[in-house]
Amino acid sequence: MQNLAALLMQMERIESEVSSRLTGLKNRVVQGEAGDGLVKATGDIWFNIRSIHIDRDRLSQKTYDLGTLETLIVEAVNAAIKEARTILRTELGGVIGAQVPPEFANFFGRTEDNGH
């Protein structure tokens, strides 16, 4: 029973530390870009994209087809999400001993290769 009590206390400490760190990150802004800065995506730590900016001066200097522009937007958004995952992994990894439970692996950007 003593081991169970110690484990529960440790879990409460971890939960408190994770909560504290997440609170500290709530206003953290992440940014991703593509096309050498032609497209920038800005979001938050929870993978919400807040804005997409396309540099209109650079856009007018060269003709981009719609498909290329759409691809650059996707790349910028993915870069912002990757930054958010990196920040979360760094901030929370120290608290949970750098061990991410398997059920949360995809949340932090780690996926198993299943032939996809």
C-alpha positions as CSV (number, residue, x, y, z in Angstrom):
1,M,0.0,0.0,0.0
2,Q,2.9,2.3,0.7
3,N,4.1,2.0,-2.9
4,L,0.6,2.9,-4.2
5,A,0.5,6.0,-2.0
6,A,3.9,7.1,-3.2
7,L,2.8,6.5,-6.8
8,L,-0.3,8.5,-6.4
9,M,1.7,11.4,-4.8
10,Q,4.1,11.3,-7.7
11,M,1.2,11.4,-10.2
12,E,-0.3,14.4,-8.4
13,R,3.1,16.2,-8.5
14,I,3.4,15.4,-12.3
15,E,-0.1,16.6,-13.0
16,S,0.5,19.8,-11.1
17,E,3.7,20.5,-12.9
18,V,2.2,19.7,-16.4
19,S,-0.7,22.0,-15.6
20,S,1.6,24.8,-14.5
21,R,3.8,24.5,-17.6
22,L,0.8,24.4,-19.9
23,T,-0.6,27.5,-18.3
24,G,2.7,29.2,-18.9
25,L,2.4,28.3,-22.6
26,K,-1.2,29.3,-23.2
27,N,-0.2,32.5,-25.0
28,R,2.8,31.1,-26.8
29,V,2.7,31.9,-30.5
30,V,4.2,29.5,-33.1
31,Q,5.0,30.3,-36.7
32,G,5.9,28.3,-39.8
33,E,6.9,29.5,-43.2
34,A,7.3,28.2,-46.7
35,G,8.5,29.4,-50.0
36,D,11.4,31.3,-48.4
37,G,9.0,33.4,-46.4
38,L,6.4,33.9,-49.1
39,V,3.7,32.2,-46.9
40,K,3.7,32.4,-43.1
41,A,1.3,30.6,-40.8
42,T,0.8,31.8,-37.2
43,G,-0.8,29.7,-34.5
44,D,-0.8,28.7,-30.9
45,I,0.5,25.8,-28.9
46,W,-2.8,23.9,-29.3
47,F,-2.4,23.7,-33.1
48,N,-4.9,26.4,-33.8
49,I,-3.9,28.4,-36.8
50,R,-4.7,32.1,-36.2
51,S,-3.5,33.6,-39.4
52,I,-2.0,33.0,-42.8
53,H,0.1,35.8,-44.3
54,I,1.1,35.8,-48.0
55,D,3.7,38.4,-48.9
56,R,1.9,40.2,-51.7
57,D,5.0,42.1,-52.9
58,R,6.9,38.8,-53.4
59,L,3.8,37.2,-54.9
60,S,3.5,40.0,-57.5
61,Q,7.1,39.5,-58.5
62,K,6.5,36.0,-59.8
63,T,3.6,34.1,-61.1
64,Y,2.5,31.3,-58.9
65,D,-0.2,28.9,-59.9
66,L,-3.0,28.2,-57.4
67,G,-1.8,24.6,-56.7
68,T,1.7,25.8,-55.8
69,L,0.3,28.5,-53.5
70,E,-2.0,25.9,-51.8
71,T,1.0,23.6,-51.3
72,L,3.0,26.4,-49.7
73,I,0.2,27.2,-47.3
74,V,0.0,23.6,-46.3
75,E,3.8,23.5,-45.7
76,A,3.7,26.7,-43.6
77,V,0.8,25.3,-41.5
78,N,2.7,22.0,-41.0
79,A,5.8,23.9,-40.0
80,A,3.9,25.9,-37.3
81,I,2.4,22.6,-36.0
82,K,5.8,21.0,-35.9
83,E,7.1,24.0,-33.9
84,A,4.2,23.6,-31.4
85,R,4.9,19.9,-31.0
86,T,8.6,20.6,-30.4
87,I,7.8,23.1,-27.7
88,L,5.3,20.8,-26.0
89,R,7.8,17.9,-26.2
90,T,10.5,20.1,-24.7
91,E,8.4,21.6,-22.0
92,L,6.6,18.4,-20.9
93,G,9.4,15.9,-21.6
94,G,11.3,17.0,-18.5
95,V,8.3,16.6,-16.3
96,I,7.3,13.1,-17.5
97,G,10.9,11.9,-17.8
98,A,11.0,12.3,-21.6
99,Q,8.7,9.3,-21.7
100,V,5.6,10.0,-23.8
101,P,2.9,7.3,-23.4
102,P,2.3,5.4,-26.7
103,E,-1.3,6.7,-26.9
104,F,0.0,10.3,-27.1
105,A,2.9,9.6,-29.5
106,N,1.0,11.1,-32.5
107,F,0.1,14.2,-30.5
108,F,3.8,15.0,-30.1
109,G,4.6,14.2,-33.8
110,R,6.0,10.8,-33.3
111,T,4.4,8.2,-35.5
112,E,5.0,4.6,-36.1
113,D,5.8,3.7,-39.7
114,N,2.8,1.7,-40.8
115,G,3.5,1.9,-44.5
116,H,1.6,5.2,-44.9
